[in-house]
Amino acid sequence: MSTPEPGPDLRQRFDEFTTRLGEHLRKPAAGAPALEEDYWGTVQDLFTRDVTSGGFDQLVRHDAGETLRFFARDVEWAPLQARPWYQRYPLIAFRVFLAMAYRLSPPRRVLFAIGVPLLLFGWLHYFVGAVAGFAGHRTAGLSWENVLLLGGTLVAALLLLELRDKLSLKGDLEVARQIQFGLLPFEPFRQGRLTLRASMRPANTVGGDYFDRIDLGGGRLAVVIGDVAGKGMPAALLMALLQGSLRTLITAGFRGADLVGKLNAHLHASIPSNRLVTFFYAELETETGGLRYVNAGHNPPLLVRASGAVERLDATGIALGILSTAPFDEPEATLQAGDRLLLYTDGITEATNLEDEEYGDTRLERFLGAHRATPADSLLTALRDDVLAFCGPVRPRDDMTLQLVERDA
């Protein structure tokens, strides 16, 4: 999952601190004191600036209460109210413990189930020792065990607050995932003699890959696939911008290379300068199989002939968003009876295994040739499984999107 980038003020302060610390470390040690005043001043500034009593009050009163309510919001309190206090409070604590564990992944859940009882046992041991010392009229000393217990508890409390923020963000990302998937046409589609199928596997909760099919009327169909540079929420937001802009331009009557040129100019003016979009746009005649396409720096779709031969629809222009104006060619091709056209993103070909070897174009073409007789409804699943098997234990780092167009045999 992607995390929000720090704001400009926080980034500037961090950069200033690391710059001053780096200058200190680069100074020659000969003749210099072991601890320099500017070094400790930098450290003091890091831990004292913007620290106020109101901030601690917010931490104790608001953040702690919000964290408890967040983890306990699924706990049913009503059945516990009738129980005596010595039963009610232990049950409340246990149910909150279960609710917190439920929000963790299974391996982390096991560590959580071990760590929390150990921490509670440490405090129980401390209090028993304190009571025994008080009964014997002895003052309990501040042992290293007690210091470690207090430090571990403070760190655990801090991590609990951070966990609340992370899980809240994760919930928002799950909603964003549902919205994004609702914008994309995953269901099989048939028009004329063409059948379309699609599959997407984001690297994170949401992704920056985009695919679409748009009915242009008159027996024509637009088939689209694109890849926004980057992953996570920033790429997903730009993907939504790409989809909205494309559909608006199509509604306005733009087609082909003219459409892609207008889209490029709009993206260049709208997206950050360090972002770009690879994009493939094709207009198909659903009866005859005629095809006109523009490939703006995207991975070349593969036209798999009924005979098993594979043709590449290479780039006809640069990726979108780099230059405000750029030329785009619009070549033609034809889907004959039984032909297939596979559109994909670089998450397929650039997937790597433990040896950092890529799946690659050659392996993809070989797979398509070997599975020419595989039914279209299972080909995409088989291809994705083959890529994941190639990766082995390595988690794919990029979104994997596939779209298949097949003409009736």
TORLUM-317007 format. One line per field, with one value per residue (C-alpha): residue number from 1; chain; z, y, x. Coordinates in Angstrom, 3 decimals. Layout:
lose c(NUM;...)
dogu c(A;...)
z c(Z;...)
y c(Y;...)
x c(X;...)
END
This chain:
lose c(1;2;3;4;5;6;7;8;9;10;11;12;13;14;15;16;17;18;19;20;21;22;23;24;25;26;27;28;29;30;31;32;33;34;35;36;37;38;39;40;41;42;43;44;45;46;47;48;49;50;51;52;53;54;55;56;57;58;59;60;61;62;63;64;65;66;67;68;69;70;71;72;73;74;75;76;77;78;79;80;81;82;83;84;85;86;87;88;89;90;91;92;93;94;95;96;97;98;99;100;101;102;103;104;105;106;107;108;109;110;111;112;113;114;115;116;117;118;119;120;121;122;123;124;125;126;127;128;129;130;131;132;133;134;135;136;137;138;139;140;141;142;143;144;145;146;147;148;149;150;151;152;153;154;155;156;157;158;159;160;161;162;163;164;165;166;167;168;169;170;171;172;173;174;175;176;177;178;179;180;181;182;183;184;185;186;187;188;189;190;191;192;193;194;195;196;197;198;199;200;201;202;203;204;205;206;207;208;209;210;211;212;213;214;215;216;217;218;219;220;221;222;223;224;225;226;227;228;229;230;231;232;233;234;235;236;237;238;239;240;241;242;243;244;245;246;247;248;249;250;251;252;253;254;255;256;257;258;259;260;261;262;263;264;265;266;267;268;269;270;271;272;273;274;275;276;277;278;279;280;281;282;283;284;285;286;287;288;289;290;291;292;293;294;295;296;297;298;299;300;301;302;303;304;305;306;307;308;309;310;311;312;313;314;315;316;317;318;319;320;321;322;323;324;325;326;327;328;329;330;331;332;333;334;335;336;337;338;339;340;341;342;343;344;345;346;347;348;349;350;351;352;353;354;355;356;357;358;359;360;361;362;363;364;365;366;367;368;369;370;371;372;373;374;375;376;377;378;379;380;381;382;383;384;385;386;387;388;389;390;391;392;393;394;395;396;397;398;399;400;401;402;403;404;405;406;407;408;409)
dogu c(A;A;A;A;A;A;A;A;A;A;A;A;A;A;A;A;A;A;A;A;A;A;A;A;A;A;A;A;A;A;A;A;A;A;A;A;A;A;A;A;A;A;A;A;A;A;A;A;A;A;A;A;A;A;A;A;A;A;A;A;A;A;A;A;A;A;A;A;A;A;A;A;A;A;A;A;A;A;A;A;A;A;A;A;A;A;A;A;A;A;A;A;A;A;A;A;A;A;A;A;A;A;A;A;A;A;A;A;A;A;A;A;A;A;A;A;A;A;A;A;A;A;A;A;A;A;A;A;A;A;A;A;A;A;A;A;A;A;A;A;A;A;A;A;A;A;A;A;A;A;A;A;A;A;A;A;A;A;A;A;A;A;A;A;A;A;A;A;A;A;A;A;A;A;A;A;A;A;A;A;A;A;A;A;A;A;A;A;A;A;A;A;A;A;A;A;A;A;A;A;A;A;A;A;A;A;A;A;A;A;A;A;A;A;A;A;A;A;A;A;A;A;A;A;A;A;A;A;A;A;A;A;A;A;A;A;A;A;A;A;A;A;A;A;A;A;A;A;A;A;A;A;A;A;A;A;A;A;A;A;A;A;A;A;A;A;A;A;A;A;A;A;A;A;A;A;A;A;A;A;A;A;A;A;A;A;A;A;A;A;A;A;A;A;A;A;A;A;A;A;A;A;A;A;A;A;A;A;A;A;A;A;A;A;A;A;A;A;A;A;A;A;A;A;A;A;A;A;A;A;A;A;A;A;A;A;A;A;A;A;A;A;A;A;A;A;A;A;A;A;A;A;A;A;A;A;A;A;A;A;A;A;A;A;A;A;A;A;A;A;A;A;A;A;A;A;A;A;A;A;A;A;A;A;A;A;A;A;A;A;A;A;A;A;A;A;A;A;A;A;A;A;A;A;A;A;A;A;A)
z c(0.000;-0.827;1.918;1.561;0.802;3.530;3.147;1.912;5.424;6.865;3.843;4.066;7.775;7.198;4.327;6.465;9.297;7.062;5.327;8.618;9.952;6.756;6.997;10.558;9.592;6.699;8.908;9.699;13.094;13.797;16.300;16.470;19.687;19.971;20.394;18.504;19.583;16.154;16.044;19.366;18.399;15.298;17.305;19.936;17.207;15.745;19.038;20.452;17.568;17.486;20.699;22.894;25.913;23.676;21.400;24.283;25.498;21.988;22.044;25.427;25.322;21.670;19.849;22.562;22.760;18.989;18.790;21.382;19.618;16.275;17.416;19.561;17.105;16.156;19.772;21.071;24.434;25.368;26.438;28.797;30.736;32.947;34.131;37.348;36.933;37.593;34.611;32.399;32.146;31.440;28.734;27.224;27.145;25.588;22.879;22.028;21.790;19.349;17.319;16.975;16.013;13.389;11.489;11.140;8.594;9.879;10.548;12.317;14.208;15.702;16.829;18.262;20.200;21.687;22.369;24.167;26.825;27.433;27.973;30.349;32.218;32.643;34.202;36.408;37.637;38.316;40.347;42.340;43.183;44.096;46.428;48.040;48.567;50.085;52.465;53.569;54.005;51.242;48.391;44.975;43.082;39.480;37.859;34.237;33.816;34.875;32.558;29.626;30.510;30.549;27.318;25.567;26.680;25.350;21.992;21.831;22.521;19.790;17.296;18.218;17.248;13.976;13.334;13.733;11.092;8.736;9.048;8.538;5.343;4.315;4.695;2.484;-0.096;-0.117;-0.935;-3.648;-5.045;-5.261;-7.036;-9.457;-10.315;-10.812;-13.466;-15.520;-17.766;-16.469;-17.726;-21.112;-24.015;-27.493;-30.465;-34.062;-34.589;-31.826;-28.226;-25.555;-22.186;-19.601;-16.397;-13.985;-10.945;-9.181;-7.448;-4.574;-3.387;-6.298;-9.536;-12.386;-15.279;-17.427;-19.988;-21.626;-24.516;-25.909;-28.432;-31.165;-33.026;-36.631;-35.931;-34.577;-31.199;-29.428;-27.472;-25.081;-22.676;-20.799;-18.027;-15.770;-14.538;-10.862;-8.588;-5.781;-5.141;-7.186;-10.275;-9.645;-9.528;-12.823;-14.288;-13.434;-15.065;-18.189;-18.438;-17.931;-20.440;-23.083;-22.846;-22.939;-26.112;-27.746;-26.886;-28.460;-31.739;-31.812;-33.274;-34.073;-34.096;-33.621;-30.450;-29.040;-29.858;-27.961;-25.063;-24.968;-24.835;-22.010;-19.955;-20.476;-18.965;-16.142;-14.740;-12.873;-15.042;-13.636;-14.809;-18.184;-19.638;-22.169;-24.191;-26.924;-28.748;-31.508;-33.477;-34.761;-37.301;-35.449;-38.614;-40.930;-38.321;-39.731;-37.248;-37.041;-34.039;-32.316;-29.999;-27.786;-26.354;-25.002;-25.015;-28.522;-28.529;-30.078;-33.026;-32.901;-36.254;-36.570;-38.048;-34.858;-36.278;-33.988;-35.194;-33.056;-33.213;-32.403;-31.115;-33.519;-31.217;-27.829;-24.471;-23.433;-21.187;-22.142;-24.814;-25.329;-29.036;-30.678;-33.952;-33.859;-36.835;-37.355;-39.213;-40.160;-39.607;-39.919;-37.572;-39.774;-38.743;-35.677;-34.946;-31.455;-30.317;-26.858;-25.145;-21.989;-19.692;-18.729;-15.445;-17.523;-19.450;-16.701;-13.937;-12.461;-10.653;-7.891;-10.385;-11.421;-14.858;-16.655;-18.088;-21.338;-24.767;-26.135;-23.365;-23.817;-27.567;-27.000;-24.492;-26.903;-29.685;-27.476;-26.186;-29.516;-28.956;-25.369;-25.109;-24.862;-21.595;-19.823;-21.744;-19.634;-16.381;-17.744;-18.845;-15.513;-13.667;-15.910;-15.089;-11.345;-11.544;-13.302;-10.509;-7.832;-4.350;-5.767;-5.381;-8.656;-8.391;-11.045;-12.073;-14.459;-16.936;-19.935;-22.552;-25.281;-28.494;-30.497;-33.867;-34.500;-36.421)
y c(0.000;3.533;6.119;9.865;11.959;14.427;18.031;20.694;22.080;18.665;17.741;21.023;20.531;16.959;18.028;20.796;18.355;15.725;18.408;19.757;16.258;15.283;18.348;17.395;13.829;15.000;17.243;15.886;14.244;15.382;18.236;18.436;17.857;14.607;16.380;19.629;22.277;22.597;18.848;18.814;21.986;20.256;17.249;19.488;21.413;18.157;17.052;20.401;22.492;22.670;20.614;22.141;21.143;21.321;18.736;16.314;17.007;16.172;12.977;11.786;12.968;12.833;10.415;7.754;7.900;7.832;4.836;2.927;3.733;2.726;-0.732;-1.303;-0.087;-3.635;-4.824;-5.350;-3.610;-4.160;-7.847;-6.928;-4.181;-6.609;-8.431;-7.468;-5.207;-7.967;-9.872;-6.928;-5.197;-8.330;-9.314;-5.823;-5.987;-9.446;-8.460;-5.340;-7.574;-9.875;-6.923;-5.557;-8.952;-9.393;-6.340;-7.762;-10.208;-13.829;-13.746;-10.367;-11.655;-14.436;-11.991;-9.724;-12.647;-13.388;-9.830;-8.464;-11.238;-10.891;-7.151;-7.709;-10.366;-7.912;-5.308;-7.928;-8.999;-5.362;-4.663;-7.898;-6.940;-3.417;-4.679;-7.174;-4.453;-2.136;-4.878;-5.491;-1.715;-1.725;0.762;-0.857;0.063;1.239;-1.860;-2.281;-4.636;-1.891;0.638;-1.776;-2.494;1.205;1.882;-1.084;0.062;3.586;2.252;-0.155;2.709;4.823;1.940;1.432;5.034;4.574;1.314;3.104;5.665;2.956;0.846;3.916;4.665;1.028;1.227;4.312;2.507;-0.452;1.941;3.520;0.036;-0.703;2.614;2.034;-1.478;-0.175;2.233;-0.530;-3.009;-6.441;-8.356;-10.155;-8.120;-9.085;-6.869;-8.005;-10.750;-9.552;-10.766;-8.848;-10.036;-8.275;-8.950;-6.705;-7.462;-4.266;-4.378;-2.417;-1.916;0.444;0.725;3.026;0.719;1.580;-0.342;0.394;-0.312;2.368;1.935;4.535;3.665;2.550;-0.864;0.610;-0.039;1.727;-0.526;1.174;0.294;2.619;2.689;5.686;5.911;4.963;2.907;3.319;6.178;8.909;6.680;5.696;9.358;10.041;6.932;8.364;11.655;9.758;7.883;10.981;13.023;10.291;9.785;13.537;13.917;10.963;12.466;15.721;13.830;13.415;10.179;8.452;10.375;13.674;12.309;11.115;14.456;16.355;13.933;14.387;18.189;17.974;15.560;17.631;20.623;18.635;16.065;16.617;16.992;13.791;11.673;10.185;7.820;5.069;4.603;2.391;3.342;1.294;1.620;-1.680;-2.508;-5.154;-6.962;-6.772;-6.790;-3.632;-1.919;1.561;2.240;4.745;3.438;6.241;4.581;1.573;-2.059;-3.349;-5.354;-8.779;-9.802;-13.601;-15.011;-18.152;-19.816;-19.114;-16.291;-13.281;-9.646;-6.642;-3.335;-1.151;2.437;5.158;8.089;9.038;8.550;11.087;14.055;14.553;17.251;19.572;18.716;15.512;13.695;10.358;8.012;5.855;2.601;-0.062;-3.803;-6.449;-9.134;-12.121;-14.938;-16.697;-13.993;-12.646;-9.286;-9.183;-5.818;-5.794;-3.529;-3.791;-5.473;-8.658;-8.492;-6.788;-9.206;-10.677;-13.847;-14.451;-14.067;-10.656;-12.089;-10.548;-12.545;-10.673;-10.286;-13.503;-15.646;-13.925;-14.574;-18.158;-18.639;-17.242;-19.491;-22.569;-21.788;-20.913;-23.541;-22.452;-21.057;-17.279;-17.317;-19.102;-17.740;-14.588;-16.559;-19.078;-16.290;-14.488;-17.765;-18.446;-15.042;-15.564;-19.048;-17.534;-14.932;-17.614;-16.072;-12.611;-10.308;-8.477;-4.837;-3.457;-3.705;-6.544;-5.792;-7.826;-7.263;-9.803;-9.146;-12.222;-12.458;-15.423;-18.265)
x c(0.000;1.180;1.558;0.925;3.962;5.041;3.973;6.411;7.095;7.891;10.014;11.936;12.637;13.789;16.052;17.564;18.240;19.857;21.954;23.295;23.878;25.687;27.938;28.794;29.684;31.875;34.021;37.516;37.785;41.379;41.448;37.654;35.733;33.807;30.480;29.956;27.498;25.838;25.213;23.398;21.592;20.281;19.126;17.519;15.709;14.387;12.788;11.661;10.322;6.517;6.253;3.526;1.466;-1.599;-0.056;0.443;-3.086;-4.336;-2.283;-3.585;-7.192;-8.181;-5.865;-5.972;-9.764;-10.148;-7.823;-9.831;-13.105;-11.625;-10.555;-13.645;-16.277;-17.285;-17.561;-21.112;-21.278;-24.941;-24.667;-21.812;-23.604;-25.550;-22.424;-20.612;-17.585;-15.028;-16.436;-17.392;-14.013;-11.930;-14.454;-14.306;-10.489;-10.544;-13.029;-11.046;-7.953;-9.801;-11.080;-7.535;-6.127;-8.836;-7.567;-4.053;-2.692;-2.338;1.460;1.218;-1.809;0.336;3.041;0.354;-1.155;2.284;3.425;0.351;0.157;3.900;3.502;0.569;2.527;5.408;3.116;1.462;4.886;5.773;2.638;2.957;6.524;5.459;2.707;5.096;7.660;5.073;3.870;7.444;8.024;10.598;10.781;10.820;13.962;14.059;15.525;16.501;13.557;11.164;12.805;12.527;8.898;8.030;9.910;8.298;4.851;5.401;6.619;3.655;1.243;2.867;2.704;-0.940;-1.703;0.192;-1.649;-4.967;-3.939;-2.708;-5.841;-8.036;-6.128;-6.408;-10.184;-10.268;-8.117;-10.509;-13.358;-11.205;-10.514;-14.233;-14.815;-11.943;-13.037;-16.560;-15.242;-13.629;-15.487;-14.473;-17.484;-17.166;-18.521;-19.663;-20.495;-20.780;-18.216;-15.902;-15.685;-13.740;-12.452;-10.296;-8.379;-6.450;-4.293;-3.095;0.275;-1.274;-4.843;-5.465;-3.518;-2.609;-3.500;-6.506;-8.495;-11.801;-14.117;-16.399;-19.181;-18.654;-21.838;-22.182;-20.647;-17.413;-15.840;-12.954;-10.598;-8.200;-5.418;-3.063;-0.492;0.128;3.722;3.781;1.578;-0.903;-3.290;-1.486;-1.504;-5.137;-6.209;-4.433;-6.057;-9.479;-8.449;-7.348;-10.641;-12.779;-10.768;-10.873;-14.621;-15.233;-13.176;-14.929;-18.322;-17.118;-16.552;-12.765;-11.399;-8.113;-4.848;-6.678;-8.264;-4.931;-3.309;-6.020;-5.737;-1.960;-2.262;-4.804;-2.693;0.453;-1.365;-2.994;-0.558;2.764;5.840;7.368;4.426;3.604;1.038;1.621;-1.537;-2.952;-6.156;-7.790;-11.019;-12.412;-15.074;-17.032;-18.209;-15.222;-12.419;-10.848;-8.556;-7.005;-4.795;-2.523;0.175;1.525;4.612;2.729;3.820;3.042;-0.216;0.171;-2.002;-2.125;-3.205;-5.312;-2.225;-0.252;1.878;2.290;2.453;3.370;1.506;4.492;4.507;3.375;4.188;5.639;3.949;1.317;2.045;5.704;5.277;2.338;2.239;3.427;2.670;0.826;0.543;-2.543;-1.723;-4.249;-4.550;-7.248;-8.493;-9.189;-11.511;-10.100;-7.494;-6.855;-5.515;-3.890;-3.432;-1.295;0.703;4.357;3.441;3.279;6.549;8.586;7.593;10.796;11.819;14.369;17.241;15.847;15.094;12.086;9.213;9.858;8.273;9.730;8.273;4.892;4.815;5.886;3.054;0.468;1.692;1.630;-1.865;-3.436;-6.126;-6.877;-10.427;-10.486;-12.434;-9.557;-6.560;-6.152;-6.258;-3.748;-1.400;-1.556;-0.943;2.053;3.545;3.002;4.525;7.546;7.901;7.732;7.974;8.760;5.777;4.956;5.991;3.645;0.007;-0.811;-3.608;-4.789;-7.456;-8.240;-10.143;-11.152;-12.891;-15.167;-13.585)
END
